Amino acid sequence: MRKFHKLLHSDGALYEKLLPTNEQEKALREAKNTIKQALITGIKHAATRELRMEKEVEPRFRTQGSWAYVACVQPARQPPQEMDWDYGVYLPVTMMEDKATPKVAAKAYFDVVEGLLTQLAKREGWTMGKPKDRCVRVHVANWAHVDVALYAAPEDEFAKVNDRLVEAKAYTADHAASVSLERYAEIEVEQSWDDFEGMMLAKRDGEWEHSDAEKIAGWFRFQKETHGDQLQRTWRYMKAWRDQQWAEGGPSSVCLMLVATQHYEKHFGRDDLALIHISKHLPHALAHDITEDGIDPGHNFNRMTADEREDARKRAQIFADELTKARTNVVQPKSAVVTGLRALWGNRVPDREQDLEPESPAQQVRDTPARTVVAPAVTSSYAG
């Protein structure tokens, strides 16, 4: 048996190359802050006119998605892939009597935000993205965009929506300890929204839909606290594999996160073993509905079509087979192992044969499945 953990997680290995750079993070944060200020001013002025609200309101904001999870990865194919920052804007609204629908018109809300961002993009030299059903996309660089999602929060819940600052220690697991506190001064992180009820997402077609974004965030936050950073790393490896294999499309990040978490087993100091274990379940998972009772019982997070699922299943099977072969096929030369792994993730896997090491006998014993042993036949005997 061989171990290839060092090709995944060591100095100059795959994981290090997946992390956003300081400059990228700074540029995206500044763009996000510029968007935030424009929306604060613009929505406040539009509240009583276009949105027909009873008084001026100031929206609140929350970083979501991969930056909130600390799981963003460098694009493997640029273009068309880009780094993104998901950003939620929240308005306090009075709900209808049935508590199901905000009084604010979703279409008006969408139009106001899109109009404000279009004006801002012209001023900043940015470009607007193609129309999206559930967000407004702004390309803030040739390598990055910000997706702004529009939410309504019941007025009694709105006071809980808030930006919070995080100290550098929350992020040092992914970055060098020498990084200054200034770099983190404006990064927003997850808040305890687990008990929030009634959050609604505005759609471009004018409909409102219940949002599960905060339920997903709360669920994954608990899982990461329970299982540790290795779970987060395996999810990043899977996202990077997806980006390498699909120029566009493929399984969603949420789908990959759910599969990784549901099938995670901790292997201390062995990201390769943790990833191999998850990969064995990936083909079947991507070919079927993906649900999680801890988030929303019965809700299917796998939105791929039947053809897309079959394509994903085949690619995931190759992924699982190649990872297993890298560990178990000790006959193949080390160069072939590295070549096989680079076929999964590209040249971000270092060409370092020395990082392939023999597995200890103790590890091999632990990984050998137990076998049932037939009890020996015992004949009767008599003393005396």
DOFI-621351 format. One line per field, with one value per residue (C-alpha): residue in three letters; x, y, z. Coordinates in steps of 0.2 Angstrom, whole numbers. Example, Ala and Ser with C-alpha at 12.3 -4.5 7.8 and 13.67 -1.06 7.14 Angstrom:
residues 2
aa: c(ALA, SER)
x: c(62, 68)
y: c(-22, -5)
z: c(39, 36)
END
This chain:
residues 384
aa: c(MET, ARG, LYS, PHE, HIS, LYS, LEU, LEU, HIS, SER, ASP, GLY, ALA, LEU, TYR, GLU, LYS, LEU, LEU, PRO, THR, ASN, GLU, GLN, GLU, LYS, ALA, LEU, ARG, GLU, ALA, LYS, ASN, THR, ILE, LYS, GLN, ALA, LEU, ILE, THR, GLY, ILE, LYS, HIS, ALA, ALA, THR, ARG, GLU, LEU, ARG, MET, GLU, LYS, GLU, VAL, GLU, PRO, ARG, PHE, ARG, THR, GLN, GLY, SER, TRP, ALA, TYR, VAL, ALA, CYS, VAL, GLN, PRO, ALA, ARG, GLN, PRO, PRO, GLN, GLU, MET, ASP, TRP, ASP, TYR, GLY, VAL, TYR, LEU, PRO, VAL, THR, MET, MET, GLU, ASP, LYS, ALA, THR, PRO, LYS, VAL, ALA, ALA, LYS, ALA, TYR, PHE, ASP, VAL, VAL, GLU, GLY, LEU, LEU, THR, GLN, LEU, ALA, LYS, ARG, GLU, GLY, TRP, THR, MET, GLY, LYS, PRO, LYS, ASP, ARG, CYS, VAL, ARG, VAL, HIS, VAL, ALA, ASN, TRP, ALA, HIS, VAL, ASP, VAL, ALA, LEU, TYR, ALA, ALA, PRO, GLU, ASP, GLU, PHE, ALA, LYS, VAL, ASN, ASP, ARG, LEU, VAL, GLU, ALA, LYS, ALA, TYR, THR, ALA, ASP, HIS, ALA, ALA, SER, VAL, SER, LEU, GLU, ARG, TYR, ALA, GLU, ILE, GLU, VAL, GLU, GLN, SER, TRP, ASP, ASP, PHE, GLU, GLY, MET, MET, LEU, ALA, LYS, ARG, ASP, GLY, GLU, TRP, GLU, HIS, SER, ASP, ALA, GLU, LYS, ILE, ALA, GLY, TRP, PHE, ARG, PHE, GLN, LYS, GLU, THR, HIS, GLY, ASP, GLN, LEU, GLN, ARG, THR, TRP, ARG, TYR, MET, LYS, ALA, TRP, ARG, ASP, GLN, GLN, TRP, ALA, GLU, GLY, GLY, PRO, SER, SER, VAL, CYS, LEU, MET, LEU, VAL, ALA, THR, GLN, HIS, TYR, GLU, LYS, HIS, PHE, GLY, ARG, ASP, ASP, LEU, ALA, LEU, ILE, HIS, ILE, SER, LYS, HIS, LEU, PRO, HIS, ALA, LEU, ALA, HIS, ASP, ILE, THR, GLU, ASP, GLY, ILE, ASP, PRO, GLY, HIS, ASN, PHE, ASN, ARG, MET, THR, ALA, ASP, GLU, ARG, GLU, ASP, ALA, ARG, LYS, ARG, ALA, GLN, ILE, PHE, ALA, ASP, GLU, LEU, THR, LYS, ALA, ARG, THR, ASN, VAL, VAL, GLN, PRO, LYS, SER, ALA, VAL, VAL, THR, GLY, LEU, ARG, ALA, LEU, TRP, GLY, ASN, ARG, VAL, PRO, ASP, ARG, GLU, GLN, ASP, LEU, GLU, PRO, GLU, SER, PRO, ALA, GLN, GLN, VAL, ARG, ASP, THR, PRO, ALA, ARG, THR, VAL, VAL, ALA, PRO, ALA, VAL, THR, SER, SER, TYR, ALA, GLY)
x: c(0, 5, 0, -1, -6, 9, 4, -13, -8, 10, 21, 18, 5, -13, -22, -10, -13, -32, -32, -36, -21, -20, -22, -38, -46, -42, -49, -65, -68, -66, -78, -90, -89, -92, -107, -113, -112, -121, -135, -137, -139, -149, -161, -164, -170, -180, -189, -204, -205, -201, -203, -219, -213, -220, -203, -185, -175, -157, -153, -141, -129, -121, -107, -113, -107, -89, -81, -92, -88, -69, -70, -67, -55, -45, -53, -45, -51, -50, -60, -74, -73, -71, -69, -85, -91, -109, -117, -134, -144, -158, -173, -185, -203, -220, -227, -244, -256, -251, -233, -229, -226, -218, -228, -214, -215, -201, -200, -199, -185, -175, -177, -171, -156, -151, -153, -142, -129, -130, -126, -112, -104, -103, -95, -82, -79, -87, -99, -116, -117, -130, -147, -149, -165, -160, -146, -139, -121, -108, -91, -79, -63, -59, -57, -70, -88, -100, -117, -130, -145, -160, -169, -184, -183, -198, -196, -195, -180, -172, -163, -153, -146, -129, -111, -98, -79, -67, -50, -36, -35, -51, -42, -24, -27, -27, -15, 3, 4, 13, -3, -8, -24, -28, -31, -46, -53, -69, -72, -89, -92, -107, -118, -130, -145, -151, -167, -172, -189, -198, -182, -188, -178, -183, -183, -181, -199, -207, -209, -204, -197, -192, -173, -163, -146, -145, -150, -136, -124, -129, -128, -111, -104, -109, -102, -85, -85, -88, -76, -62, -53, -50, -68, -67, -51, -59, -73, -61, -52, -69, -73, -56, -59, -76, -69, -55, -67, -81, -77, -95, -108, -106, -112, -115, -104, -118, -120, -102, -102, -117, -109, -92, -100, -112, -98, -84, -72, -58, -41, -28, -14, -21, -31, -29, -38, -52, -55, -54, -67, -79, -75, -82, -99, -99, -104, -120, -124, -123, -134, -148, -157, -147, -156, -151, -164, -154, -157, -173, -181, -186, -178, -168, -152, -146, -154, -144, -155, -155, -142, -131, -132, -126, -112, -107, -108, -96, -84, -85, -82, -66, -61, -64, -55, -40, -38, -40, -27, -15, -15, -17, -8, 10, 15, 13, 28, 27, 27, 11, 3, 7, 1, -15, -18, -13, -27, -39, -33, -22, -4, -8, -4, 15, 26, 35, 37, 46, 29, 23, 27, 25, 11, 15, 11, 0, -11, -13, -19, -32, -38, -40, -58, -62, -66, -78, -68, -77, -76, -66, -77, -75, -79, -85, -72, -73, -61, -56)
y: c(0, 18, 34, 50, 62, 73, 77, 83, 92, 98, 113, 116, 102, 103, 111, 125, 129, 129, 143, 161, 173, 188, 200, 190, 191, 209, 213, 204, 211, 228, 225, 218, 233, 245, 235, 236, 255, 257, 246, 255, 272, 266, 255, 267, 280, 267, 260, 271, 274, 259, 246, 254, 252, 263, 270, 271, 256, 252, 234, 223, 211, 194, 185, 167, 152, 147, 163, 160, 142, 146, 134, 145, 137, 144, 141, 127, 133, 152, 157, 152, 148, 163, 165, 171, 180, 176, 191, 192, 208, 208, 219, 220, 217, 215, 198, 194, 187, 169, 173, 165, 180, 197, 212, 219, 214, 202, 209, 227, 222, 213, 227, 240, 230, 226, 244, 250, 237, 241, 260, 255, 243, 257, 269, 255, 248, 232, 222, 214, 195, 185, 186, 173, 167, 169, 183, 197, 194, 208, 204, 214, 207, 196, 182, 185, 190, 194, 186, 197, 187, 196, 191, 197, 195, 196, 212, 204, 194, 208, 214, 198, 201, 209, 209, 203, 205, 190, 190, 183, 167, 161, 159, 155, 136, 141, 155, 159, 165, 181, 188, 204, 207, 221, 208, 201, 217, 216, 198, 193, 176, 164, 170, 159, 160, 142, 147, 160, 157, 164, 170, 172, 174, 185, 178, 187, 181, 190, 175, 172, 156, 149, 150, 136, 145, 148, 130, 124, 136, 131, 112, 113, 124, 111, 97, 106, 109, 91, 83, 96, 104, 88, 88, 105, 100, 85, 96, 108, 93, 88, 105, 107, 90, 96, 112, 102, 89, 101, 118, 123, 114, 98, 94, 109, 114, 110, 93, 89, 96, 85, 69, 73, 76, 62, 49, 57, 47, 55, 49, 59, 65, 55, 66, 53, 40, 52, 56, 38, 33, 47, 44, 27, 34, 48, 39, 32, 49, 59, 48, 50, 63, 70, 74, 79, 77, 89, 103, 100, 83, 77, 92, 86, 96, 87, 98, 89, 81, 63, 64, 76, 63, 49, 59, 64, 46, 40, 54, 51, 32, 36, 48, 34, 21, 32, 37, 19, 13, 26, 18, 0, -4, -4, -13, 3, 15, 31, 41, 33, 37, 55, 56, 48, 61, 75, 69, 72, 89, 95, 101, 108, 91, 93, 81, 74, 55, 57, 61, 44, 33, 15, 13, 6, -12, -6, 4, -10, -21, -8, -7, -25, -30, -43, -60, -73, -88, -105, -112, -129, -145, -151, -169, -176, -183, -193, -193, -208)
z: c(0, -3, 4, -6, 8, 5, -13, -6, 10, 13, 7, -11, -12, -20, -5, -4, -22, -20, -8, -13, -13, -1, -16, -23, -6, -3, -21, -18, -1, -7, -21, -9, 2, -13, -17, 1, 2, -15, -9, 8, 0, -15, -6, 8, -5, -15, 1, 1, -18, -28, -14, -7, 11, 25, 30, 24, 29, 29, 23, 31, 23, 26, 17, 12, 2, 0, 9, 24, 25, 21, 7, -9, -21, -36, -53, -62, -79, -81, -91, -90, -72, -59, -41, -33, -17, -12, -3, 4, 6, 19, 21, 36, 29, 36, 31, 25, 38, 34, 37, 20, 9, 11, 7, -3, -21, -26, -44, -38, -25, -39, -51, -38, -34, -51, -57, -43, -47, -65, -62, -50, -63, -75, -63, -57, -75, -70, -81, -77, -78, -87, -79, -65, -57, -39, -38, -47, -54, -56, -64, -53, -62, -76, -64, -51, -48, -34, -33, -23, -17, -11, 5, 16, 34, 46, 56, 72, 66, 56, 72, 72, 55, 57, 50, 62, 62, 64, 71, 61, 72, 65, 48, 52, 49, 30, 29, 36, 53, 48, 39, 48, 57, 45, 31, 41, 48, 36, 33, 39, 46, 50, 64, 74, 63, 66, 74, 61, 53, 38, 28, 10, -6, -20, -38, -54, -60, -46, -35, -17, -11, 6, 9, 16, 15, 34, 38, 27, 35, 52, 48, 40, 54, 67, 56, 55, 73, 76, 63, 61, 47, 37, 32, 25, 16, 8, 2, -6, -15, -22, -28, -36, -45, -51, -58, -67, -75, -80, -88, -84, -74, -64, -46, -36, -21, -9, -16, -14, 3, 8, 1, 9, 26, 26, 22, 31, 42, 51, 47, 57, 45, 30, 19, 5, 16, 20, 2, -4, 8, 2, -16, -15, -11, -23, -39, -32, -23, -38, -48, -36, -25, -12, 4, 22, 36, 47, 35, 27, 27, 10, 0, -15, -17, -33, -46, -61, -75, -78, -91, -81, -66, -77, -83, -66, -60, -73, -69, -51, -53, -63, -48, -35, -46, -48, -30, -25, -38, -32, -15, -18, -35, -29, -45, -55, -55, -44, -60, -66, -49, -50, -68, -63, -49, -60, -72, -59, -53, -66, -63, -46, -40, -38, -49, -34, -34, -17, -9, -12, 3, 8, 21, 38, 42, 56, 44, 32, 47, 52, 34, 32, 33, 47, 41, 49, 54, 55, 72, 72, 75, 93, 96, 112, 124, 140, 155, 164)
END
